[in-house]
Amino acid sequence: MLSLDWDHLIVLDACRCDIFEHVYRKFFPSATEFKCITSPASSTMEFVRKNLDDNIEKKLKDVVFVNSNPVIDHELGARLKKLFCKYISVWRDYWDSEIGTVRPEVTYYVALRTYVKNPGKRMIIWFLQPHYPYVDKRFNHINALGREFMNRALHHDTSSNNLLTLAKIVKNLLRKGYLCAGIPDKICEYVHRTPSEIIKAYIVNLLSVLYYVKKLTEIFPGKIVVTSDHGEAFGEPLSKLALPLRIYGHPSRTRVSSLIQVPYLIVENNISQYEALRKALRRLIHLFTTQTRGGEVQR
């Protein structure tokens, strides 16, 4: 996907194509193209490994990368500074440990600020949503496992044993009293909640990030591509065999449609670089003069 033709690339982490297809018209009624494409990966680590070859790396020298996903830093490390014209780790300064993510409005703000400082450069903007945890407070009750996992991923090499990591998280949740509180399923409720509840939380997460993606597509000039690294599974059968195997989340090397079918949306914004820069500056001034959620965006 990094080799596709674009002026600005916006990546939504863990975005299923089927759900995106149901909601995108509300935000991008003038989109010039939409289709589902097949990702080479079912996890971020796998996506990064399969997309960066020598040919692609040569095309990134003029690209500014604004990234909210710590997995990419864990995977590529110091190479990121060499691969891109400029690399910004949003999560290093703006990680919200109470939720276990970088909020979409923060990524939006950093993207605007970076664009103003680097006018005319091609950009990749990587949002963490719709990946869990869910930013809407209505879904705090199903965020415990996702929040713990993401907060650990922030500081640990994600190539470590996932089962061992999960076992440690479960132990911590038990120690914090979730079992004693009379909710024995709390440690696994991301999996064991009804599919409709999980899907609702996921859709709200997607809507929350598309609101800010829309704002960027109104400012950035040229051809803007919105896509994803991989999808998300909500308990679909792992195979067509008569086995009780269902898949949740997005494990690597898992070739099921919910994980590898991702959106590919094109939005054309036919404005000049000068007008785009003016609009970006106006938005930044507005952000500075109005109170943002939590009051911590304007660092």
C-alpha positions as CSV (number, residue, x, y, z in Angstrom):
1,M,0.0,0.0,0.0
2,L,2.9,2.4,0.6
3,S,3.7,2.1,-3.1
4,L,0.2,3.3,-4.2
5,D,-0.1,6.6,-5.8
6,W,-1.1,9.3,-3.3
7,D,-0.1,12.8,-2.0
8,H,-1.3,12.1,1.5
9,L,-1.9,8.6,3.0
10,I,-4.2,8.2,6.1
11,V,-4.0,4.9,7.8
12,L,-6.8,3.7,10.2
13,D,-5.5,1.0,12.4
14,A,-7.5,-2.3,12.4
15,C,-10.3,-1.0,10.1
16,R,-12.6,-3.6,8.5
17,C,-13.7,-2.9,5.0
18,D,-17.3,-4.0,5.4
19,I,-18.0,-1.7,8.4
20,F,-16.2,1.2,6.8
21,E,-18.3,0.8,3.6
22,H,-21.5,1.2,5.6
23,V,-20.5,4.6,7.2
24,Y,-17.9,6.4,4.9
25,R,-20.5,8.2,2.7
26,K,-21.6,10.3,5.7
27,F,-18.1,11.8,5.9
28,F,-16.9,11.6,2.3
29,P,-19.9,12.1,0.0
30,S,-17.6,13.4,-2.8
31,A,-15.1,10.6,-2.7
32,T,-13.8,9.7,-6.2
33,E,-13.3,6.0,-5.5
34,F,-14.0,3.3,-2.9
35,K,-13.2,-0.3,-2.9
36,C,-12.0,-3.1,-0.7
37,I,-8.5,-4.3,-1.2
38,T,-6.5,-7.2,0.3
39,S,-3.9,-6.3,2.8
40,P,-0.8,-8.5,2.9
41,A,-1.1,-8.7,6.7
42,S,-3.4,-9.3,9.6
43,S,-1.4,-7.4,12.2
44,T,0.6,-4.2,12.2
45,M,4.0,-5.9,12.7
46,E,3.3,-8.1,9.7
47,F,2.1,-5.2,7.7
48,V,5.3,-3.2,8.3
49,R,7.5,-6.2,7.5
50,K,5.8,-6.9,4.2
51,N,5.5,-3.3,3.0
52,L,9.1,-2.1,3.5
53,D,11.4,-3.4,0.8
54,D,14.3,-1.7,-0.9
55,N,12.1,-0.4,-3.7
56,I,9.5,1.1,-1.3
57,E,12.1,2.7,0.9
58,K,13.4,4.8,-2.0
59,K,10.0,6.3,-2.3
60,L,9.8,7.4,1.3
61,K,12.7,9.9,1.3
62,D,10.3,12.8,0.7
63,V,7.6,11.6,3.1
64,V,6.7,13.0,6.5
65,F,5.3,10.3,8.8
66,V,3.0,11.2,11.7
67,N,2.5,8.0,13.7
68,S,0.3,7.1,16.7
69,N,1.1,3.4,16.9
70,P,4.0,2.4,19.2
71,V,4.2,-1.1,17.5
72,I,5.8,0.6,14.5
73,D,8.6,2.1,16.6
74,H,9.2,-1.2,18.4
75,E,9.4,-2.9,15.0
76,L,11.6,-0.4,13.1
77,G,13.4,1.5,15.8
78,A,16.1,3.9,14.6
79,R,15.4,3.0,11.0
80,L,12.4,5.3,11.0
81,K,14.5,8.4,11.2
82,K,16.4,7.2,8.1
83,L,13.4,6.0,6.1
84,F,11.4,9.2,6.2
85,C,12.1,12.8,5.6
86,K,10.7,13.5,9.0
87,Y,9.2,11.1,11.6
88,I,7.0,12.1,14.5
89,S,6.0,9.6,17.2
90,V,2.7,11.1,18.5
91,W,2.4,8.4,21.1
92,R,5.6,9.4,22.9
93,D,4.1,12.7,24.0
94,Y,0.4,12.1,23.9
95,W,-0.4,8.6,25.1
96,D,-3.5,8.5,27.2
97,S,-2.8,5.7,29.7
98,E,-6.3,6.1,31.2
99,I,-7.7,4.8,28.0
100,G,-4.7,3.0,26.6
101,T,-4.4,4.9,23.2
102,V,-3.8,8.1,21.4
103,R,-7.0,10.0,21.0
104,P,-8.0,10.8,17.4
105,E,-8.3,14.5,18.0
106,V,-4.6,14.5,19.2
107,T,-3.4,12.8,16.1
108,Y,-5.4,15.3,14.0
109,Y,-3.8,18.2,15.9
110,V,-0.2,16.9,15.4
111,A,-0.9,16.2,11.8
112,L,-2.1,19.8,11.2
113,R,0.9,21.2,13.1
114,T,3.3,19.0,11.1
115,Y,1.7,20.0,7.8
116,V,2.2,23.7,8.6
117,K,5.8,23.1,9.4
118,N,6.4,21.0,6.3
119,P,4.3,22.5,3.5
120,G,4.4,20.7,0.2
121,K,5.6,17.4,1.6
122,R,3.8,14.1,1.1
123,M,2.5,12.8,4.4
124,I,1.5,9.5,6.1
125,I,-0.9,10.0,9.1
126,W,-1.4,6.8,11.2
127,F,-4.4,6.9,13.5
128,L,-4.8,4.2,16.2
129,Q,-8.6,4.1,15.8
130,P,-10.8,2.1,15.3
131,H,-8.4,-0.3,17.1
132,Y,-9.5,-0.9,20.7
133,P,-9.6,0.5,23.4
134,Y,-12.8,2.4,22.8
135,V,-12.5,6.2,23.3
136,D,-16.2,6.8,24.1
137,K,-16.9,6.7,27.8
138,R,-20.0,4.6,27.2
139,F,-17.7,1.6,26.6
140,N,-15.4,1.9,29.6
141,H,-16.8,-1.3,31.0
142,I,-15.4,-3.3,28.1
143,N,-12.0,-1.6,27.9
144,A,-10.2,-3.3,30.8
145,L,-8.3,-5.9,28.8
146,G,-7.6,-3.7,25.8
147,R,-6.4,-0.9,28.0
148,E,-4.0,-3.1,29.9
149,F,-2.7,-4.7,26.7
150,M,-2.1,-1.4,24.9
151,N,-0.4,0.2,27.9
152,R,2.0,-2.7,28.2
153,A,2.6,-2.6,24.4
154,L,3.7,1.0,24.8
155,H,6.9,0.0,26.7
156,H,7.5,-3.6,25.7
157,D,8.7,-5.3,22.6
158,T,5.6,-6.5,20.9
159,S,7.5,-9.5,19.4
160,S,7.5,-11.1,22.9
161,N,5.3,-14.0,23.7
162,N,1.7,-12.8,23.5
163,L,0.3,-15.6,25.6
164,L,2.8,-14.8,28.4
165,T,1.8,-11.1,28.1
166,L,-1.9,-12.0,28.3
167,A,-1.3,-14.2,31.3
168,K,0.4,-11.3,33.1
169,I,-2.5,-9.0,32.3
170,V,-5.1,-11.5,33.6
171,K,-3.1,-11.8,36.8
172,N,-3.0,-8.1,37.2
173,L,-6.7,-7.7,36.6
174,L,-7.5,-10.4,39.2
175,R,-5.2,-8.7,41.7
176,K,-7.1,-5.4,41.1
177,G,-10.3,-7.1,42.3
178,Y,-12.4,-7.5,39.2
179,L,-13.2,-11.1,40.3
180,C,-14.0,-10.0,43.8
181,A,-16.3,-7.3,42.4
182,G,-18.7,-10.0,41.3
183,I,-17.8,-9.8,37.6
184,P,-15.8,-13.0,36.9
185,D,-15.9,-12.5,33.1
186,K,-14.3,-9.1,33.3
187,I,-10.9,-10.4,32.3
188,C,-12.2,-11.8,29.0
189,E,-15.2,-9.6,28.3
190,Y,-13.6,-8.2,25.2
191,V,-14.1,-11.7,23.8
192,H,-17.2,-12.8,25.7
193,R,-19.4,-9.8,25.4
194,T,-22.2,-10.2,22.9
195,P,-21.0,-9.6,19.3
196,S,-23.5,-6.7,18.9
197,E,-22.0,-4.8,21.9
198,I,-18.4,-5.2,20.6
199,I,-19.4,-4.2,17.1
200,K,-21.3,-1.2,18.4
201,A,-18.2,0.0,20.3
202,Y,-16.0,-0.6,17.3
203,I,-18.3,1.4,15.0
204,V,-18.4,4.3,17.4
205,N,-14.6,4.2,17.5
206,L,-14.5,4.3,13.7
207,L,-17.0,7.2,13.6
208,S,-14.9,9.1,16.1
209,V,-11.8,8.9,13.9
210,L,-13.5,9.5,10.6
211,Y,-14.7,12.9,12.0
212,Y,-11.1,14.0,12.2
213,V,-10.0,12.3,9.0
214,K,-12.8,14.3,7.2
215,K,-11.3,17.5,8.6
216,L,-7.8,16.6,7.2
217,T,-9.2,15.7,3.8
218,E,-10.8,19.2,3.7
219,I,-7.3,20.8,4.3
220,F,-4.7,18.6,2.6
221,P,-4.3,19.3,-1.1
222,G,-4.2,16.7,-3.8
223,K,-5.0,13.0,-3.8
224,I,-5.7,11.6,-0.3
225,V,-5.9,7.9,0.2
226,V,-7.6,6.5,3.3
227,T,-6.9,2.8,4.1
228,S,-5.9,0.4,6.8
229,D,-3.1,-2.0,7.8
230,H,-5.5,-4.9,8.6
231,G,-9.0,-5.6,9.8
232,E,-10.6,-6.9,13.0
233,A,-12.3,-10.2,13.9
234,F,-15.4,-10.4,16.0
235,G,-15.6,-14.1,16.5
236,E,-15.8,-15.4,12.9
237,P,-15.0,-19.0,12.3
238,L,-11.3,-19.6,11.8
239,S,-12.0,-22.1,9.1
240,K,-14.8,-23.8,7.2
241,L,-14.0,-27.1,9.1
242,A,-16.5,-28.3,11.6
243,L,-14.3,-27.2,14.5
244,P,-15.3,-24.8,17.4
245,L,-12.6,-22.3,16.5
246,R,-13.4,-18.6,16.4
247,I,-11.1,-15.7,16.0
248,Y,-11.0,-12.4,17.8
249,G,-8.8,-9.4,17.4
250,H,-6.1,-9.5,14.7
251,P,-3.4,-12.2,15.1
252,S,-0.6,-12.3,12.6
253,R,-0.5,-14.6,9.6
254,T,-4.3,-15.2,9.7
255,R,-5.9,-15.1,6.3
256,V,-9.6,-14.6,6.9
257,S,-11.5,-11.9,5.1
258,S,-12.4,-9.9,8.2
259,L,-8.7,-9.4,8.8
260,I,-7.3,-8.8,5.4
261,Q,-10.1,-7.0,3.6
262,V,-9.4,-3.3,4.2
263,P,-10.8,-0.1,2.7
264,Y,-9.3,2.0,0.0
265,L,-10.9,5.4,-0.4
266,I,-9.7,8.3,-2.6
267,V,-10.6,11.9,-1.9
268,E,-9.4,14.6,-4.3
269,N,-9.0,18.1,-2.8
270,N,-8.3,20.5,-5.7
271,I,-6.9,23.4,-3.8
272,S,-3.5,25.1,-3.9
273,Q,-0.8,24.6,-1.4
274,Y,-1.2,28.2,-0.4
275,E,-4.9,27.8,0.3
276,A,-4.3,24.5,2.1
277,L,-1.7,26.2,4.4
278,R,-4.1,29.0,5.1
279,K,-6.8,26.6,6.1
280,A,-4.5,24.6,8.3
281,L,-3.3,27.7,10.1
282,R,-6.9,28.8,10.7
283,R,-7.7,25.4,12.2
284,L,-4.6,25.5,14.4
285,I,-5.5,29.0,15.7
286,H,-9.0,27.8,16.4
287,L,-7.6,24.9,18.4
288,F,-5.4,27.2,20.4
289,T,-8.2,29.5,21.3
290,T,-10.9,27.0,22.2
291,Q,-10.8,24.4,25.0
292,T,-10.0,20.9,23.7
293,R,-11.0,17.7,25.5
294,G,-8.6,17.3,28.5
295,G,-6.8,20.5,27.7
296,E,-3.6,18.7,26.7
297,V,-3.6,18.9,23.0
298,Q,-1.8,22.2,22.7
299,R,1.6,21.3,23.9
